Amino acid sequence: QVQLVESGGGLVQAGGSLRLSCAASGIIFSINAMGWYRQAPGKQRELVTAITSGGSTNYADSVKGRFTISRDNAKNTVYLQMNKLKPEDTAVYYCYADGVRKTAWGPRDNYWGQGTQVTVSS
């Protein structure tokens, strides 16, 4: 079974920074994309950012220029550096792994982390 374990959430003042980490563990041959979604109270879950195994990235317009995603393929770990945080960034942040293969020719599955709370005070 593949598990995603997130860390790094917390409470920060507006303008501050946080760094989230998400490590995938278990039997893993390859992972296509990894990234982060977030869900604020009363709102739908939205994509924040994602990165492919080759390093291609995409960002939601609301976080461009403030958030940076990076990935260590050898460790199956993805990071999210969040700078210039705003109160509207407050949400539960979920890590995901897309296209996870346990063998070279096995099926691809998707996995989610349990979520980590990020709270930005004004």
N, CA, C and O of each residue as an XYZ file, in Angstrom:
488
protein
N       0.846     -1.190      0.000
C       0.000      0.000      0.000
C       0.885      1.244      0.000
O       1.866      1.318      0.740
N       0.538      2.197     -0.817
C       1.288      3.444     -0.879
C       0.649      4.452      0.062
O      -0.573      4.596      0.093
N       1.469      5.138      0.818
C       0.978      6.172      1.726
C       1.672      7.490      1.445
O       2.857      7.519      1.114
N       0.937      8.575      1.579
C       1.492      9.919      1.467
C       1.394     10.568      2.841
O       0.315     10.643      3.427
N       2.527     11.034      3.346
C       2.563     11.648      4.670
C       3.005     13.094      4.527
O       4.105     13.377      4.053
N       2.137     14.003      4.941
C       2.412     15.433      4.838
C       2.924     15.973      6.166
O       2.644     15.430      7.234
N       3.677     17.049      6.065
C       4.142     17.743      7.269
C       4.400     19.194      6.919
O       4.545     19.549      5.749
N       4.456     20.035      7.951
C       4.844     21.426      7.758
C       3.742     22.454      7.872
O       4.016     23.652      7.798
N       2.502     22.025      8.050
C       1.435     23.007      8.200
C       1.531     23.718      9.545
O       2.357     23.377     10.392
N       0.668     24.711      9.718
C       0.661     25.434     10.978
C       0.010     26.793     10.860
O      -0.696     27.094      9.898
N       0.273     27.611     11.879
C      -0.291     28.955     11.950
C       0.814     29.969     11.678
O       1.906     29.879     12.241
N       0.520     30.931     10.812
C       1.506     31.956     10.462
C       0.773     33.269     10.224
O      -0.398     33.284      9.844
N       1.474     34.356     10.451
C       0.888     35.666     10.185
C       0.956     35.990      8.699
O       1.803     35.476      7.968
N       0.050     36.848      8.275
C       0.060     37.287      6.880
C       1.435     37.850      6.523
O       2.043     38.591      7.295
N       1.906     37.477      5.332
C       3.230     37.891      4.891
C       4.325     36.902      5.229
O       5.451     37.017      4.746
N       3.993     35.937      6.052
C       4.981     34.946      6.468
C       5.121     33.808      5.480
O       4.551     33.835      4.389
N       5.899     32.796      5.886
C       6.210     31.665      5.013
C       6.010     30.344      5.742
O       6.135     30.260      6.964
N       5.701     29.335      4.974
C       5.644     27.955      5.463
C       6.161     27.054      4.359
O       6.096     27.392      3.177
N       6.676     25.898      4.764
C       7.123     24.904      3.801
C       6.452     23.585      4.124
O       6.601     23.054      5.225
N       5.713     23.056      3.159
C       5.059     21.760      3.303
C       5.901     20.688      2.628
O       6.560     20.933      1.618
N       5.862     19.502      3.208
C       6.536     18.343      2.616
C       5.539     17.203      2.522
O       4.611     17.097      3.325
N       5.746     16.362      1.536
C       4.896     15.171      1.378
C       5.766     14.044      0.855
O       6.332     14.133     -0.234
N       5.865     12.989      1.636
C       6.681     11.841      1.266
C       5.792     10.645      0.964
O       4.914     10.290      1.750
N       6.031     10.040     -0.171
C       5.308      8.825     -0.557
C       6.135      7.613     -0.142
O       7.336      7.550     -0.407
N       5.488      6.660      0.507
C       6.185      5.456      0.947
C       5.424      4.214      0.515
O       4.234      4.273      0.205
N       6.123      3.096      0.499
C       5.530      1.834      0.064
C       6.272      1.316     -1.154
O       7.378      1.761     -1.462
N       5.657      0.380     -1.833
C       6.272     -0.190     -3.034
C       5.958      0.757     -4.199
O       4.817      0.849     -4.652
N       6.999      1.458     -4.672
C       6.806      2.457     -5.716
C       7.871      2.279     -6.782
O       9.065      2.298     -6.483
N       7.442      2.106     -8.024
C       8.384      2.064     -9.135
C       8.535      3.446     -9.752
O       9.644      3.899    -10.035
N       7.402      4.105     -9.956
C       7.439      5.457    -10.519
C       6.172      6.220    -10.145
O       5.132      5.635     -9.845
N       6.296      7.541    -10.172
C       5.158      8.429     -9.946
C       5.133      9.438    -11.073
O       6.159     10.049    -11.372
N       4.002      9.624    -11.698
C       3.918     10.577    -12.798
C       3.974     11.997    -12.265
O       4.984     12.680    -12.436
N       2.937     12.441    -11.640
C       2.881     13.811    -11.122
C       2.586     13.801     -9.631
O       1.913     12.909     -9.115
N       3.099     14.800     -8.964
C       2.776     15.028     -7.547
C       2.370     16.479     -7.395
O       2.791     17.343     -8.163
N       1.554     16.730     -6.402
C       1.139     18.120     -6.244
C       0.316     18.344     -5.005
O       0.239     17.503     -4.110
N      -0.304     19.520     -4.983
C      -1.061     19.952     -3.809
C      -2.406     20.532     -4.228
O      -2.500     21.333     -5.159
N      -3.427     20.112     -3.523
C      -4.742     20.728     -3.585
C      -4.981     21.384     -2.229
O      -4.282     21.105     -1.255
N      -5.965     22.244     -2.187
C      -6.383     22.804     -0.900
C      -7.897     22.963     -0.868
O      -8.559     23.105     -1.896
N      -8.416     22.931      0.362
C      -9.853     23.095      0.543
C     -10.105     23.986      1.747
O      -9.756     23.650      2.878
N     -10.713     25.120      1.477
C     -11.091     26.047      2.540
C     -12.507     25.715      3.002
O     -13.269     25.105      2.251
N     -12.871     26.101      4.214
C     -14.222     25.817      4.714
C     -15.301     26.358      3.784
O     -15.282     27.526      3.395
N     -16.244     25.479      3.437
C     -17.350     25.893      2.592
C     -17.020     26.021      1.120
O     -17.856     26.459      0.330
N     -15.804     25.640      0.741
C     -15.398     25.754     -0.662
C     -14.981     24.402     -1.209
O     -14.701     23.466     -0.460
N     -14.947     24.322     -2.530
C     -14.522     23.092     -3.176
C     -13.004     22.954     -3.133
O     -12.273     23.939     -3.043
N     -12.560     21.724     -3.199
C     -11.117     21.482     -3.262
C     -10.596     22.009     -4.593
O     -11.203     21.784     -5.640
N      -9.467     22.712     -4.547
C      -8.906     23.297     -5.756
C      -7.433     22.933     -5.897
O      -6.720     22.746     -4.911
N      -7.002     22.840     -7.145
C      -5.599     22.561     -7.412
C      -4.765     23.800     -7.119
O      -5.081     24.901     -7.571
N      -3.707     23.606     -6.365
C      -2.781     24.695     -6.060
C      -1.603     24.658     -7.028
O      -1.285     25.652     -7.680
N      -0.967     23.499     -7.108
C       0.205     23.368     -7.960
C       0.535     21.901     -8.157
O       0.157     21.061     -7.340
N       1.237     21.589     -9.234
C       1.642     20.221     -9.513
C       2.972     20.223    -10.242
O       3.364     21.214    -10.858
N       3.666     19.079    -10.159
C       4.956     18.940    -10.822
C       5.070     17.519    -11.364
O       4.726     16.557    -10.676
N       5.546     17.391    -12.582
C       5.715     16.077    -13.183
C       7.078     15.498    -12.797
O       7.912     16.181    -12.202
N       7.283     14.246    -13.142
C       8.564     13.616    -12.853
C       9.702     14.290    -13.618
O      10.859     14.223    -13.204
N       9.372     14.932    -14.723
C      10.377     15.639    -15.512
C      10.621     17.064    -15.063
O      11.516     17.736    -15.575
N       9.825     17.533    -14.103
C      10.042     18.858    -13.559
C       9.124     19.945    -14.092
O       9.251     21.103    -13.693
N       8.207     19.603    -14.978
C       7.255     20.609    -15.457
C       6.277     20.949    -14.347
O       5.815     20.076    -13.612
N       5.973     22.236    -14.240
C       5.105     22.684    -13.150
C       3.932     23.503    -13.676
O       3.973     24.060    -14.773
N       2.894     23.557    -12.862
C       1.820     24.502    -13.113
C       1.293     25.004    -11.774
O       1.357     24.312    -10.758
N       0.776     26.215    -11.803
C       0.318     26.873    -10.585
C      -1.044     27.511    -10.804
O      -1.358     27.968    -11.903
N      -1.839     27.538     -9.762
C      -3.062     28.332     -9.789
C      -2.675     29.801     -9.856
O      -1.665     30.212     -9.286
N      -3.487     30.591    -10.558
C      -3.166     32.012    -10.703
C      -3.023     32.695     -9.346
O      -2.225     33.621     -9.194
N      -3.785     32.246     -8.374
C      -3.802     32.906     -7.067
C      -2.498     32.736     -6.291
O      -2.258     33.463     -5.327
N      -1.653     31.787     -6.694
C      -0.418     31.544     -5.942
C       0.840     31.793     -6.769
O       1.950     31.687     -6.248
N       0.684     32.117     -8.030
C       1.851     32.360     -8.885
C       2.701     33.491     -8.319
O       2.188     34.535     -7.916
N       4.005     33.261     -8.298
C       4.921     34.265     -7.779
C       5.103     34.209     -6.275
O       5.988     34.873     -5.736
N       4.282     33.429     -5.590
C       4.388     33.313     -4.121
C       4.736     31.901     -3.690
O       5.476     31.719     -2.722
N       4.221     30.900     -4.385
C       4.439     29.503     -4.017
C       5.399     28.864     -5.022
O       5.398     29.202     -6.206
N       6.209     27.943     -4.530
C       7.125     27.205     -5.387
C       7.067     25.725     -5.040
O       7.240     25.342     -3.883
N       6.823     24.904     -6.043
C       6.802     23.455     -5.841
C       8.125     22.874     -6.321
O       8.699     23.328     -7.310
N       8.593     21.866     -5.602
C       9.802     21.159     -6.022
C       9.644     19.685     -5.663
O       8.742     19.298     -4.920
N      10.533     18.890     -6.203
C      10.358     17.438     -6.041
C      11.703     16.747     -6.018
O      12.621     17.107     -6.755
N      11.802     15.761     -5.170
C      12.978     14.882     -5.119
C      12.515     13.505     -5.550
O      11.918     12.773     -4.760
N      12.785     13.146     -6.794
C      12.291     11.874     -7.323
C      12.908     10.679     -6.601
O      12.247      9.656     -6.419
N      14.150     10.799     -6.195
C      14.816      9.684     -5.512
C      14.149      9.386     -4.165
O      14.149      8.245     -3.705
N      13.585     10.414     -3.544
C      12.935     10.246     -2.240
C      11.414     10.191     -2.359
O      10.720     10.063     -1.350
N      10.895     10.285     -3.573
C       9.435     10.313     -3.777
C       8.775     11.354     -2.879
O       7.746     11.105     -2.251
N       9.391     12.510     -2.840
C       8.947     13.571     -1.958
C       8.716     14.855     -2.751
O       9.483     15.195     -3.653
N       7.644     15.558     -2.395
C       7.336     16.828     -3.016
C       7.262     17.893     -1.924
O       6.819     17.632     -0.805
N       7.705     19.096     -2.276
C       7.752     20.199     -1.329
C       6.954     21.378     -1.872
O       6.838     21.568     -3.083
N       6.413     22.157     -0.957
C       5.715     23.374     -1.342
C       6.207     24.508     -0.455
O       5.917     24.551      0.741
N       6.952     25.418     -1.058
C       7.407     26.602     -0.345
C       6.381     27.700     -0.561
O       6.124     28.108     -1.694
N       5.799     28.174      0.530
C       4.744     29.187      0.450
C       5.255     30.475      1.092
O       5.531     30.513      2.291
N       5.376     31.519      0.290
C       5.837     32.815      0.767
C       4.729     33.848      0.624
O       3.755     33.642     -0.100
N       4.893     34.949      1.319
C       3.917     36.053      1.244
C       2.498     35.532      1.437
O       1.595     35.858      0.666
N       2.316     34.734      2.457
C       1.022     34.112      2.688
C      -0.046     35.148      3.016
O       0.214     36.171      3.651
N      -1.246     34.844      2.563
C      -2.401     35.716      2.765
C      -3.472     34.971      3.554
O      -3.493     33.740      3.539
N      -4.353     35.677      4.235
C      -5.438     34.988      4.958
C      -6.261     34.076      4.040
O      -6.760     33.040      4.480
N      -6.400     34.456      2.786
C      -7.182     33.616      1.860
C      -6.466     32.329      1.476
O      -7.046     31.486      0.792
N      -5.226     32.161      1.899
C      -4.524     30.891      1.688
C      -4.890     29.869      2.771
O      -4.497     28.706      2.686
N      -5.627     30.297      3.768
C      -6.034     29.397      4.847
C      -6.883     28.262      4.290
O      -7.890     28.494      3.622
N      -6.464     27.034      4.574
C      -7.151     25.858      4.047
C      -6.457     24.608      4.573
O      -5.392     24.674      5.187
N      -7.091     23.469      4.317
C      -6.409     22.194      4.500
C      -5.728     21.870      3.171
O      -6.365     21.874      2.118
N      -4.454     21.597      3.234
C      -3.678     21.313      2.043
C      -3.472     19.799      1.920
O      -3.008     19.140      2.850
N      -3.827     19.272      0.754
C      -3.739     17.836      0.503
C      -2.680     17.553     -0.562
O      -2.664     18.170     -1.627
N      -1.824     16.633     -0.255
C      -0.837     16.162     -1.215
C      -1.466     15.054     -2.061
O      -2.290     14.285     -1.567
N      -1.081     14.974     -3.322
C      -1.546     13.850     -4.125
C      -0.420     13.341     -5.018
O       0.510     14.070     -5.364
N      -0.536     12.083     -5.372
C       0.406     11.446     -6.294
C      -0.406     10.783     -7.391
O      -1.294      9.970     -7.134
N      -0.078     11.154     -8.624
C      -0.850     10.696     -9.774
C      -0.036      9.709    -10.601
O       1.158      9.912    -10.820
N      -0.675      8.650    -11.056
C       0.015      7.715    -11.927
C       1.114      6.940    -11.227
O       2.222      6.809    -11.747
N       0.802      6.424    -10.039
C       1.791      5.669     -9.270
C       1.820      4.226     -9.758
O       0.789      3.556     -9.819
N       2.994      3.766    -10.099
C       3.179      2.369    -10.518
C       4.054      1.645     -9.502
O       5.052      2.183     -9.022
N       3.663      0.420     -9.186
C       4.460     -0.399     -8.272
C       5.471     -1.261     -9.033
O       6.473     -1.700     -8.468
N       5.201     -1.497    -10.316
C       6.137     -2.201    -11.185
C       6.181     -1.462    -12.513
O       5.364     -0.577    -12.765
N       7.130     -1.824    -13.357
C       7.312     -1.122    -14.622
C       6.088     -1.239    -15.530
O       5.800     -0.322    -16.298
N       5.368     -2.353    -15.449
C       4.241     -2.568    -16.349
C       2.923     -2.673    -15.595
O       1.909     -3.066    -16.172
N       2.927     -2.329    -14.322
C       1.720     -2.434    -13.527
C       0.749     -1.301    -13.799
O       1.071     -0.357    -14.520
N      -0.422     -1.395    -13.230
C      -1.424     -0.342    -13.404
C      -1.024      0.934    -12.667
O      -0.200      0.918    -11.753
N      -1.627      2.026    -13.091
C      -1.363      3.307    -12.431
C      -2.500      3.607    -11.449
O      -3.675      3.425    -11.769
N      -2.140      4.056    -10.282
C      -3.129      4.430     -9.266
C      -2.828      5.835     -8.760
O      -1.726      6.356     -8.930
N      -3.833      6.427     -8.139
C      -3.680      7.759     -7.558
C      -3.865      7.687     -6.047
O      -4.656      6.887     -5.547
N      -3.134      8.522     -5.330
C      -3.199      8.493     -3.866
C      -3.268      9.923     -3.324
O      -2.803     10.879     -3.945
N      -3.870     10.021     -2.137
C      -4.002     11.298     -1.447
C      -3.402     11.208     -0.046
O      -3.421     10.152      0.587
N      -2.876     12.326      0.418
C      -2.468     12.426      1.807
C      -3.663     12.744      2.686
O      -4.776     12.946      2.201
N      -3.414     12.785      3.991
C      -4.507     12.995      4.940
C      -4.845     14.476      5.110
O      -5.887     14.815      5.670
N      -3.978     15.346      4.633
C      -4.226     16.780      4.730
C      -3.488     17.410      5.891
O      -3.305     16.789      6.937
N      -3.067     18.649      5.699
C      -2.422     19.404      6.764
C      -2.992     20.817      6.767
O      -3.162     21.436      5.717
N      -3.281     21.311      7.953
C      -3.941     22.608      8.080
C      -2.923     23.741      7.960
O      -1.870     23.719      8.596
N      -3.256     24.718      7.141
C      -2.491     25.957      7.054
C      -3.429     27.099      7.408
O      -4.467     27.277      6.771
N      -3.068     27.864      8.413
C      -3.886     28.986      8.853
C      -3.048     30.260      8.815
O      -1.975     30.332      9.414
N      -3.553     31.258      8.103
C      -2.850     32.530      7.980
C      -3.691     33.607      8.659
O      -4.817     33.890      8.248
N      -3.131     34.189      9.687
C      -3.858     35.221     10.428
C      -3.559     36.609      9.854
O      -2.464     36.873      9.356
N      -4.544     37.468      9.936
C      -4.374     38.826      9.388
C      -3.805     39.778     10.434
O      -3.597     40.958     10.148
